[in-house]
């Protein structure tokens, strides 16, 4: 069991080393970049949802205007 554990440890250490040194940038920099990108995407999504809420409010306002016009036309004739 100790031999198997040692072998697993060596494989895991090798995998971690590959992750940390793989590519042109270190793992810490890649994680930091991903974190910044995630925050930027969350902010963009929040702005998109704000725009959809504004559009929904406009749709309701326009619907109210058409209802008023329809009621006025029904009252007139």
N, C-alpha and C positions, 0 to 999 in steps of 0.2 A: 504494500500500500504506500509506503514511504517513497518508493521508486516512482510509482504512478503519480503521486502528488508532486514530486520533484519535476517530473516531465510536464505535468499540467502547469506548474508554476513557470517553467522555462518558456512554454508556448505562450502563456498569458503575458509574460514579461516582454517577449518578442513582439507580440501583437500591440502592446501598449507603446513600445518604442517606435514601431511603424506608424502608429497613429500620431504620436507626438512629433516625429521627424518627417513624416510623409509629406510630399508636395513641397512647394517653395516657401510656404509660410508655416510658422509653428502652430501647434494646436490652439494655444491660448489666443493667438491673433484671429484664427478662424472662428473660434467660439465668440470672441468679441464682435467680429463682423456679423455673424449670424444673429447675435443679440440685438445689435443696432438695426439690422434689417427687419427683425421681428417687430421692434418698436415702431419703425417707420411704416410698416404694413398695417399695424394696429391703428396708427393715427390716420392713415389713408382710409381704412375701412370706417372709422368713426366719422370722417368727413363725408363719405359716400352715404352712410345712414342718415346723417344730418340733411343732406341734399334730398334724399328720398322722403324724409319727414316734411321738408319744406314743400316738395312737389305734392305730397298728399294734402297738405293744408291748402295749397292753391286749388287743387281739384275740388276740395270741399267748398271753398269760397265760390268757385265758378258754378258748381252745382247749386249752391244757394241762390246765386244771381239768376240762373235759368229757372229755378223754382219760383222766384219772385215774379219774373217776367211771365211765366205760364199762368200764375195765379191772377196777375193783372189782366192778362188777355182773356182769361175765363170770366173775370168779373165784368169786363167791358162787353163782351159779346158772347 
